Amino acid sequence: MVEEVGIGILGCGKTSKPYFDLIPAFQGLKIRACADLNRDAAQVRASENGIRLETVHDLLMAEDVDLIVNLTTPDAHGMVIREILTHGKHVYSEKPLVPTLSEGEAVMDLARQQNLQVGCAPDTFMGGAWQSARKAIDDGLIGQVIGGTCHAMTGGIETWHPSPETFYKAGGGPVLDFGPYYLAALVNLIGPVRRVCAMHSMPQTSRKIGFGSRKGTSIDVEVPTTVHASMMFETGALISFLASWDVEAHAHTPIELYGTEGTLFLPDPVFFGGDVVCVTKSGERKVLDTESHPFSRPNLTSRGRERASYRAAGLADMVSALQIGGEFRCTIERALHSVEVIEAIRNAGATGQTVDITHSATRPAPLSAVEAEDLMR
């Protein structure tokens, strides 16, 4: 029997529901309490889940809470994570780790000083689609990956989020929102980024909220909302990344990877599952097996489709490593690499210069079907 680790959840907004719903599905995790500056929001989650409602201060001090899941707004992540570490607790944070590289370095330094661990979403690369693609690349199915394309383009976050202001303020934007998913998937598949260049634009200076009680409210836009970046990876692969909140419709595959022996067509990295298609040099088209992996099994309906969502898999993997040793997959090192790449894209777009990446990262270990099953109850 795996000893349960006491979990506290800080931040009880829209992002928190999947964590409350899915954490109980994993071994070794027990939600003890939650808190939010909006006490009414925290009260709703506490009542729904039969857990304690705490103030932020009392959650930080709670003796039965060993690890706090940080689901606050991205602009507050650095301050919140440092506060959690200062109170002697491990942290698992929603993405992005922090908005800037300097904040990320400060968090990493403090975690090391405190001898505590920091994990960070996304964990979608642990899903069956991405593990199937990883095996295909490792087995040489498409040869050496020499290039690729990534497309993350929608009409804007205000179409579904009731409070989208933070995403359009300085430090926000589509690369900060989409980028962690795409970068986590790519680092898993082919390794870290070496340098980037980019161009960007801001076609609209204001937006109207299209969802919730504030529908029709106008908000200001302070950041570029269309970004075209080129990323050179340490392997030599050159991959373009197009991220936008100005595109109503397109027909691009989310990720395509081009190899010397074929091409992989990959699904949306926001999700754990999806079709992985390989077309070889001979023209043979093959849909790879993803369904045998437990993190490919559909368990929710999103955008009218059955999808696999196992948010908290990365948290469970982190807790398992804390208990039995070894490295977990959603490490602060990989999160910091992502933060630096995103900041480099922003700076490259502003200056027109190529930016080198200083914080590298290793590929995470693959996650077999058996290992995934072991994480679940």
C-alpha positions in Angstrom: 0.0 0.0 0.0 1.5 3.3 -1.1 1.6 5.9 1.7 -0.6 8.9 0.9 0.9 12.3 0.5 -1.2 15.2 1.8 -2.1 17.6 -1.0 -3.3 21.1 -0.7 -4.7 23.1 -3.7 -4.1 26.8 -3.9 -6.3 28.4 -6.5 -9.9 27.3 -7.0 -10.8 28.8 -10.3 -11.7 27.2 -13.7 -8.4 25.4 -14.0 -8.8 23.6 -10.7 -11.7 21.4 -11.6 -9.7 18.8 -13.6 -7.3 18.5 -10.7 -10.0 18.0 -8.1 -11.7 15.5 -10.4 -8.6 13.5 -11.3 -6.2 13.5 -8.4 -8.3 10.8 -6.6 -7.7 8.5 -9.5 -4.0 8.3 -8.7 -2.0 6.3 -6.1 -0.5 8.1 -3.1 -2.4 11.4 -3.4 -4.9 12.7 -0.9 -6.4 16.1 -1.1 -6.6 17.5 2.4 -7.6 21.2 1.9 -7.9 24.1 -0.5 -7.7 27.8 -0.5 -8.2 30.8 -2.7 -8.2 34.6 -2.2 -11.7 34.3 -3.5 -13.1 32.5 -0.5 -16.4 31.8 -2.2 -14.6 29.9 -5.0 -12.7 27.9 -2.5 -15.9 27.1 -0.5 -17.5 25.7 -3.7 -14.5 23.3 -4.3 -14.3 22.3 -0.6 -18.0 21.5 -0.5 -17.9 19.6 -3.8 -15.0 17.5 -2.7 -15.5 17.0 1.0 -12.3 18.7 2.1 -11.3 21.5 4.4 -11.6 25.1 3.4 -8.5 27.1 4.6 -7.2 30.6 4.3 -4.0 30.8 2.2 -2.0 31.3 5.4 -3.5 28.3 7.1 -3.0 26.1 4.0 0.7 27.0 4.0 0.9 26.1 7.7 -1.2 22.9 7.6 0.8 20.0 9.1 -1.1 17.4 7.1 -0.3 19.0 3.8 3.1 17.9 2.3 2.7 19.3 -1.2 0.8 22.2 -2.6 -0.6 22.3 -6.1 -0.3 25.9 -7.4 -3.3 26.9 -9.6 -3.1 30.6 -9.2 -2.8 33.0 -12.2 0.5 32.8 -14.1 1.6 36.3 -13.1 1.5 35.3 -9.5 3.3 32.0 -9.9 6.8 33.1 -8.9 5.7 34.8 -5.7 3.3 31.9 -4.8 5.9 29.1 -5.4 8.5 30.9 -3.3 6.0 31.4 -0.5 5.2 27.7 -0.6 8.8 26.7 -0.5 9.5 29.1 2.3 6.9 27.2 4.3 8.7 23.9 3.8 6.4 22.3 1.3 7.0 20.7 -2.2 5.2 22.4 -5.1 3.5 21.2 -8.3 2.5 24.1 -10.4 0.2 24.6 -13.3 2.0 25.9 -16.4 3.8 28.1 -17.0 6.2 27.7 -14.1 6.7 31.5 -14.1 6.5 34.3 -16.7 10.2 35.1 -16.8 13.5 33.4 -16.7 14.8 35.4 -13.8 11.9 34.4 -11.7 12.4 30.8 -12.7 16.1 30.9 -11.7 15.1 32.4 -8.3 12.6 29.6 -7.7 15.1 26.9 -8.7 17.7 28.4 -6.3 15.3 28.5 -3.4 14.1 24.9 -4.0 17.7 23.7 -3.8 18.4 25.7 -0.7 15.3 24.3 1.0 16.0 20.8 -0.3 12.5 20.7 -1.8 11.1 19.6 -5.1 9.2 21.7 -7.7 7.2 20.0 -10.5 5.4 21.7 -13.2 2.7 21.0 -15.8 2.1 20.2 -18.5 2.1 16.4 -18.2 0.2 15.7 -21.4 3.4 14.3 -23.0 2.9 11.3 -20.6 -0.2 10.4 -22.6 -0.5 7.4 -24.9 -0.3 9.4 -28.1 3.0 11.0 -27.1 4.5 7.8 -25.7 3.6 6.0 -29.0 5.3 8.8 -31.0 8.3 8.7 -28.7 8.7 5.0 -29.3 8.4 5.5 -33.1 11.1 8.1 -33.1 13.4 6.0 -30.7 12.9 3.0 -33.0 13.9 5.0 -36.0 10.6 4.7 -37.8 11.0 8.1 -39.5 14.8 8.1 -39.3 16.5 11.2 -38.0 14.2 14.1 -37.3 15.4 17.1 -39.4 12.5 19.5 -39.1 8.8 20.1 -38.3 5.9 22.5 -37.9 3.7 23.4 -34.9 0.4 25.2 -35.2 -1.5 26.5 -32.2 -4.0 29.0 -33.5 -7.5 30.0 -32.3 -9.8 33.0 -32.3 -8.8 33.9 -28.7 -8.9 32.8 -25.1 -11.8 35.2 -24.5 -14.1 32.9 -26.4 -14.2 30.4 -23.6 -12.6 31.9 -20.5 -14.7 34.2 -18.2 -11.8 36.2 -17.0 -9.2 36.4 -19.8 -7.5 39.7 -18.9 -4.3 38.2 -17.5 -3.6 36.4 -20.7 -3.6 39.7 -22.7 -1.4 41.6 -20.2 2.3 42.1 -20.4 4.0 38.7 -20.0 1.0 36.9 -21.4 0.1 35.9 -25.0 -0.4 32.8 -27.0 3.1 31.5 -26.8 3.0 31.6 -23.0 -0.3 29.8 -23.1 0.2 27.2 -25.8 4.0 27.0 -25.7 4.5 24.8 -22.6 2.4 22.1 -24.2 4.2 22.1 -27.5 7.6 22.4 -25.9 7.0 19.6 -23.4 5.9 17.4 -26.3 8.9 18.3 -28.4 11.5 17.9 -25.6 10.0 14.5 -24.9 10.3 13.5 -28.6 13.6 15.1 -29.8 15.2 16.9 -26.9 15.9 20.6 -26.0 16.0 23.8 -28.0 19.4 25.5 -28.8 18.3 28.9 -30.3 15.3 30.8 -31.6 14.3 33.6 -33.9 10.8 35.1 -34.3 8.4 37.8 -35.6 5.1 38.9 -34.1 2.2 41.2 -34.5 -0.8 42.6 -32.5 -3.7 43.0 -35.0 -6.3 44.0 -32.3 -5.8 46.4 -29.4 -9.0 45.3 -27.6 -11.1 42.2 -27.3 -14.6 41.4 -26.0 -15.3 38.6 -23.6 -17.5 36.1 -25.2 -18.3 33.8 -22.3 -19.9 34.0 -18.9 -21.5 36.7 -16.8 -19.2 39.4 -18.3 -19.9 38.6 -21.9 -19.5 41.7 -24.1 -17.1 43.4 -21.7 -14.1 45.0 -23.6 -10.6 44.3 -22.4 -7.2 45.8 -23.5 -4.6 43.8 -25.4 -1.0 44.6 -24.3 0.9 41.7 -26.0 1.5 40.3 -29.5 -1.3 37.8 -30.3 0.3 36.3 -33.5 3.8 34.9 -33.3 5.8 33.0 -35.9 9.0 31.4 -34.4 11.7 29.2 -35.7 13.5 26.9 -33.2 16.8 25.1 -33.8 17.0 22.0 -31.5 20.3 20.6 -30.2 19.8 17.7 -32.5 19.9 20.1 -35.5 16.2 19.8 -36.2 14.6 23.1 -37.3 11.0 23.5 -36.3 8.6 26.4 -36.9 6.0 27.3 -34.3 3.0 29.4 -35.2 0.9 30.6 -32.3 -2.0 32.9 -32.6 -5.3 34.2 -31.0 -6.3 35.8 -34.3 -7.2 32.8 -36.4 -10.8 31.7 -36.6 -10.1 28.5 -38.6 -7.3 26.6 -40.2 -6.5 23.1 -41.5 -3.0 22.5 -40.2 -2.0 19.5 -38.1 -1.0 20.6 -34.6 2.5 19.0 -34.9 4.3 17.4 -37.9 7.8 16.0 -37.6 9.8 15.4 -40.7 12.5 12.7 -40.7 14.9 11.2 -43.2 12.7 8.2 -43.6 9.2 9.6 -43.2 6.8 12.0 -41.4 4.8 11.8 -38.1 1.5 13.6 -37.9 0.7 14.3 -34.2 -2.4 15.5 -32.4 -3.0 18.5 -30.1 -0.5 18.4 -27.3 -3.0 19.9 -24.9 -4.5 16.4 -24.7 -3.0 13.0 -23.7 -4.5 11.0 -26.6 -5.3 11.3 -30.3 -4.2 9.8 -33.6 -0.5 9.4 -34.4 0.0 8.8 -38.1 3.2 7.8 -39.8 3.9 8.1 -43.6 7.1 6.4 -44.6 9.4 7.3 -47.5 7.7 4.6 -49.6 4.3 6.3 -49.1 2.9 3.7 -46.7 0.5 5.3 -44.2 0.1 3.7 -40.8 -1.9 4.8 -37.8 0.2 3.9 -34.7 -1.2 2.1 -31.7 -2.0 4.5 -28.9 -5.0 2.8 -27.3 -3.1 0.2 -25.4 -1.6 2.9 -23.2 -3.9 3.7 -20.2 -3.4 7.5 -20.6 -5.1 7.3 -24.0 -8.5 6.1 -22.8 -11.1 8.8 -23.4 -12.6 10.1 -20.1 -14.1 13.5 -21.0 -15.9 15.3 -23.8 -14.2 18.4 -25.0 -15.0 20.5 -28.1 -17.6 17.9 -29.1 -15.1 15.0 -29.0 -14.2 12.2 -26.6 -10.7 12.9 -25.3 -8.2 11.5 -22.8 -7.4 13.8 -19.9 -5.2 12.6 -17.0 -4.2 15.9 -15.4 -2.3 15.0 -12.2 -0.4 12.2 -13.9 2.7 14.4 -13.6 1.9 15.1 -9.9 1.5 11.4 -9.2 4.8 10.6 -11.0 6.4 13.3 -8.8 5.0 11.9 -5.6 6.1 8.4 -6.6 9.7 9.7 -7.1 9.6 11.5 -3.7 8.5 8.2 -2.1 10.8 5.7 -3.8 13.5 7.8 -5.4 14.5 8.5 -8.9 13.7 11.4 -11.2 10.2 12.4 -12.1 9.2 13.6 -15.5 7.7 17.1 -15.0 10.9 18.6 -13.4 11.7 22.2 -12.8 14.7 21.9 -15.1 12.4 21.1 -18.1 9.9 23.8 -17.0 12.7 26.4 -16.8 13.9 25.4 -20.3 10.4 26.0 -21.5 10.2 29.4 -19.8 13.5 30.4 -21.3 12.5 29.4 -24.8 9.2 31.3 -24.5 11.0 34.4 -23.2 13.6 34.0 -26.0 10.8 33.9 -28.6 9.3 37.1 -27.1 12.6 38.9 -27.1 13.5 37.7 -30.6 10.2 39.0 -31.9 10.8 42.4 -30.3 14.4 42.8 -31.4 14.7 40.8 -34.6 17.7 39.0 -33.3 18.4 35.3 -32.9 18.5 34.3 -29.2 20.6 31.4 -27.8 19.2 29.2 -25.0 21.3 28.8 -21.9 19.3 26.4 -19.7 19.2 23.1 -21.5 17.2 20.0 -20.5 17.3 16.3 -21.0 14.5 14.2 -22.5 12.3 12.7 -19.8 12.2 8.9 -19.4 9.5 7.1 -21.5 6.4 6.1 -19.6 5.3 2.5 -20.4 1.7 1.3 -20.2 2.7 -0.7 -17.1 4.3 2.3 -15.4 1.2 4.4 -16.2 -1.1 1.7 -14.7 1.1 1.6 -11.5 0.5 5.3 -11.0 -3.3 4.8 -10.9 -5.5 3.4 -8.1 
